[in-house]
């Protein structure tokens, strides 16, 4: 059987909190983050599928797979919304959506 002291020690190790109240807040917030991450992953997968449709249409019509001017727009949008780290995030997102060039 787990004692209260052992349970508090385990919670502190998992959360880094020094009080049960803080551990509870952290645990709840982490659950929310996990839910948000699942939604973000789903949206990225959806974006990848839409991007594939666009690429197929562009290639079928004789165009290139990648439209660099559009990618610059996306980079600017993320940079404007999130600052410099947004550019890195957008680059990763574009790489996921276009595959290897």
LINQUIWO-V443256 format. One record per residue. N is the residue number from 1. RES is the residue in three letters. OMEGA is omega in whole degrees, -180 to 180 (999 if undefined). D_LAST is the distance of its C-alpha to the last C-alpha in whole Angstrom. Layout:
<<N:RES:OMEGA:D_LAST> <N:RES:OMEGA:D_LAST>>
This chain:
<<1:UNK:-179:57> <2:UNK:178:55> <3:UNK:179:57> <4:UNK:180:56> <5:UNK:178:55> <6:UNK:179:53> <7:UNK:178:51> <8:UNK:179:51> <9:UNK:179:50> <10:UNK:179:47> <11:UNK:179:46> <12:UNK:179:46> <13:UNK:-178:44> <14:UNK:-173:41> <15:UNK:-175:41> <16:UNK:-179:43> <17:UNK:179:45> <18:UNK:177:49> <19:UNK:177:51> <20:UNK:179:50> <21:UNK:179:50> <22:UNK:179:47> <23:UNK:179:45> <24:UNK:178:46> <25:UNK:-178:44> <26:UNK:180:41> <27:UNK:179:41> <28:UNK:-180:41> <29:UNK:178:38> <30:UNK:177:36> <31:UNK:178:37> <32:UNK:178:36> <33:UNK:179:32> <34:UNK:178:32> <35:UNK:178:32> <36:UNK:179:30> <37:UNK:178:27> <38:UNK:178:27> <39:UNK:179:27> <40:UNK:179:24> <41:UNK:178:22> <42:UNK:179:23> <43:UNK:178:22> <44:UNK:178:19> <45:UNK:177:19> <46:UNK:179:20> <47:UNK:178:18> <48:UNK:-180:15> <49:UNK:179:17> <50:UNK:178:17> <51:UNK:178:14> <52:UNK:177:13> <53:UNK:179:16> <54:UNK:-180:15> <55:UNK:179:12> <56:UNK:180:14> <57:UNK:-179:17> <58:UNK:-179:15> <59:UNK:179:13> <60:UNK:-179:17> <61:UNK:178:18> <62:UNK:180:17> <63:UNK:178:14> <64:UNK:-180:11> <65:UNK:-176:8> <66:UNK:176:8> <67:UNK:-173:11> <68:UNK:179:12> <69:UNK:176:15> <70:UNK:179:15> <71:UNK:177:13> <72:UNK:176:16> <73:UNK:-180:18> <74:UNK:179:17> <75:UNK:179:17> <76:UNK:180:20> <77:UNK:180:22> <78:UNK:178:21> <79:UNK:-180:22> <80:UNK:-177:25> <81:UNK:-170:26> <82:UNK:-178:26> <83:UNK:-176:26> <84:UNK:178:24> <85:UNK:178:23> <86:UNK:178:21> <87:UNK:178:19> <88:UNK:177:17> <89:UNK:180:18> <90:UNK:178:16> <91:UNK:179:13> <92:UNK:179:13> <93:UNK:178:14> <94:UNK:179:11> <95:UNK:178:9> <96:UNK:-174:11> <97:UNK:-178:11> <98:UNK:-175:7> <99:UNK:180:6> <100:UNK:179:4> <101:UNK:999:0>>
